[in-house]
Amino acid sequence: MSNSHGFLADVTSMFNDAAEILALEEGLAEKIAVCNTTLTTRFGVRLRGKMYTFEGWRSVHSNHPSPAKGGIRFAPYANHEEVEALAALMSYKCALMDLPFGGSKGALKVDPTEWAPHEMERITRRFAQELARHEFLSPSQNVPAPDVGTNETTMIWIADEYRRMKSHDINASACVTGKPLAMGGIEGRIEATGRGVQYAIEAFFQTPEDVAKIGLDESLEGRTVVVQGLGNVGYHAAKFLSEDSGCKIIAVVERDGSIRNPDGLDIEALRKHMTDTGGISGFEGGEFDSGSALSDACDILIPAALESAIHDGNAHEIKAKLIVEAANGPVTYAANTILRERGVVIIPDLYANAGGVTVSYFEWVKNLTHIPFGLMERRRDEQGSRMLARQIENMTGCHFPAESAEPFLSGAREIDLVRSGLDEKMRSAYGEMSRLWNSSDDIPDLRTAAYIIAVKRIAEIYRALGIG
Ligand code: NAD
């Protein structure tokens, strides 16, 4: 990775491009750009017979609407600047998707692979205590979610620690999202970010003037895809694109190298191999080498690992026509300029990976209402459909075809409603970005369009509140 500019500086540059076009009044652009608060916490945990000190951060970039929302990552390389950059991205992402959240992000400097699960639980619970004690964790003020190195189990530990500290808070389970279903989670949260990437790509291919910019037609069938990172986001995106959308995943890049198969990789089998062996080498369904397939010829490149994967040192080599930023910040500001000049279209992170926070929003609402989505109406809708089917049968004298009876007659389950809500959010945000991008030569790309929409929304709130 090479990003001499820095991730935070990159996010600020992307913001500045939009703020300049919007011509915001003096002082307001700076107010929106800066991170409001960052908590740095250092705490000790007695493990393996001695005291270990851990360092973590939680940044609130904006809390114009509360709570502030954003993931928590556990990584040995985590640092304060990266957390602030990711928190800023969350503000813009929530504003773009029109979600009622400010932006936040957290990180703990720890390598989860170095500690046993019961040790990680103690470390996480101590971190959660620090966050709650400093008002950086609560259903009304700050709501974390999983990110790199954290998962559903991490979220249970955090929620449980919060519940113990605030036993009178009836909404305690809404203090984090990404929980398991049995512990207040929502159907479809684990797949949400990858599912959102699929919907984002479908939205792009359903927009003829945008697809024409990369010289393709509107069909997704047979499109070749390279994915970097087969973790939560990359795996789900690759799975849905190959299983539902007809794409061929011709290469996957992981930590240990790349695996290629021009006929399309079996993603389910590859993921199982990774879980069993810890890497992609040795997988029999493709050809492995220790290099990177990032610059292989393909229609769509999906960087879904970490930031700055595509930088000014390798941007010239990229052959993909479309890059979909499933990870946060995978294309540096300098690389973005090089790629744009080369005619590559980029679907930006603040939109492409917004599926996670969108479904987190549904989970948070579900926790606050204390009722699963679809519970009250499912059977009633089913009854209505059955009555309608009977009437049609009576009027036509024909039987309802058995193969379409089930989807037509059954009422929506929670997963159906979640996917429908996510599809709606992804499609409408894409439509807004695309219309703006195509409306003026001053708007050079989808990223600038996305930032303009987001910054305009935040600016309107600050003006209304009198902070502007
Ligand atoms: P994850 O830890 O599950 O997966 C990351 C994957 O990338 C792992 O398989 C890892 O082995 C691989 N990887 C790491 N370094 C690599 C490298 N140098 N080359 C190739 N592969 C490498 O994390 P995730 O939750 O899938 O998150 C991935 C990205 O998506 C991050 O940028 C994260 O901030 C972003 N994101 C995640 C969510 C979510 O819901 N999980 C939501 C929005 C954005």
Boltz pocket constraint, residues with backbone or C-beta under 6 A from the ligand:
constraints:
  - pocket:
      binder: B
      contacts: [[A, 146], [A, 147], [A, 148], [A, 149], [A, 150], [A, 189], [A, 190], [A, 193], [A, 228], [A, 229], [A, 230], [A, 231], [A, 232], [A, 233], [A, 234], [A, 253], [A, 254], [A, 255], [A, 304], [A, 305], [A, 306], [A, 307], [A, 326], [A, 327], [A, 328], [A, 329], [A, 353], [A, 354], [A, 356], [A, 357]]
      max_distance: 6.0
